Amino acid sequence: MDRLKQIESFVAVAARGSLTAAANAEGVAPAVIGRRIDALEERLGVKLLVRTTRKITLTHEGSAFLEDCQRLLADLANAEASVSAGGVKASGYLRVTAPAGFGRRHVAPLVPRFIEQHPDVNVSLNLSDRVVDIVNESYDCAVRVGDLPDSSLISVRLADNRRMCVATPAYLKRAGTPKHPNELLRHECLTLSSDASQTRGWAFVVDGAVTHLRPSGRLDCSDGQVLHDWCAAGLGIAWRSTWEVEQEVASGRLVSVLDDFAA
């Protein structure tokens, strides 16, 4: 059986959520897709999908393999396009959403080069710390910082993102330095609003296991940059990404705390 067909069927099932949907898209019987998946799992010697009468979910091995398969198929499509007559010319509208702070710093600067390379593409970039509904709000792709909740969406890991708790030296001198995540409950914590992206709380490793805490304080905001500014003003402790605060930590303007519990 064709290895490429097996991989394409696996990616299609993961993307569409069922054998039937993947089969309908290709115009074959669900049994054909099922046999390809079975052959792929047998060849690899691992279970990639957990199939029940109600839904299909990826195993841990399946999730890791899916990312590699997506890259493989994308590379294959690019290779074919590069040698085809004239290649594939991108055109149309591209709607992208990204977190506000990360988007300003890392996504927006890439847009000018992208439209220079693809002059027939119009780009609409939405920057918001709200987790938008990609499907219902008609976005083509999203850059997310964090885990992808269970869904039919397909993700590709771009990089690891580590977060740290930070505060100014003045705040820590005034309020004390927390030695354990539970002590955050007695501090002024600067948090994203409940409708923003940190829906699971702040993550720490306690006794060898990742745990999520929901600290609170008198200030919260839906904009991460505002939380960063409040933190820099000495108003409390914030849980921020290293790419956002590493320079200020290096200069001493901010101090990282609870590093031993970083997830």
Summary of the structure (lengths in Angstrom):
residues: 263
radius of gyration: 22.5
end to end distance: 42.7
largest distance: 68.4
contacts: 708
relative contact order: 0.11
helix: 43%
strand: 21%
